[in-house]
Amino acid sequence: MERFDLHIKYNKQDLALEVKEYLHHSHQRCKIEVYQDNKLLVSFNPDDHETLSLCQNPGALDNKLVHLIADKIEEKIDWLG
């Protein structure tokens, strides 16, 4: 498992997030999980087009923020292309 911090500005707020990657795990879990203050907000799986697709959204984040987080993760992770 890899971990890294992600900082995002959204609606005039600075969000400090922790991203956990489980890319090499073969069991049934989302491959990328995003936390804030140790609370799971959203998780993603890579799709066939080397982009992230929503897996779960337990934090009930709006679509714009979910896409912004996915874009920032894609910029940071080199395995996505």
N, C-alpha and C positions, 0 to 999 in steps of 0.2 A: 504494500500500500504506500502510495506517495501522498504527501500533503503539501499544500501551499496556500498562502494568504492571497486574497483578492479584495481590492478596494474599488468600490463603485460609487459614483455620484448619481443619485436618483431623487428627483423631486426635492432638490435643495438639501438632501441629506447625504452624509458620507456613510456608506455601509461597509463595515469590516466583516468579511466573510472568510470562512475556512473551507477549502475544497479538499476532498479526499477522493483519490483515484483508486479504483479496484479493477484496473484494466486487465490484469492477468488472472483474475478469479473466474473459474468456469461455472460456479454454482449460480443459482437463480437470484441474483441481486442486481440492483442498478449499479452501473460501472462508475459513475461519478456522483458524489453526494456533496451538497453545499449546506454548510451550517453557519448559524449566527448565534453566538453565546451558547454553544454546545447544543443548539436546537436545530434539528433537520428542517430546512426550508424547502428544498427542491432537489430532485435528482434527475440524472440524464443517462442515456445510453447512446453510444455512437451508432449512426445508421449506415446504410450501404453507400451513402454519398459523402462519407467522411465529415459529417456534421453531427451535432448533438440533437437528439430528440428527447422530449420530455418523458420521463419515466414515472415520477410521482411529484405531487405538489402539496405536501402536507402543511406547508406554511400559507397556503391559499394566496400565493403571490399573483398579481395581475400579469397578463400575457406580455405586456411591454417589458416589465422587469425580468420575467423569465427569459425572454429573448436576449435582453441586454446581458444577463449573466452568462447565458450560453455563448454569446459572441465573445465575451471577455475570456472565457475558458478556452475557446477555440484558438484565440490569439496566443494564449500562453502555452498550450500543449502542442509539442512538435509532432506527435504521432498522428495528428489529424490532417497532416499534409502541409 
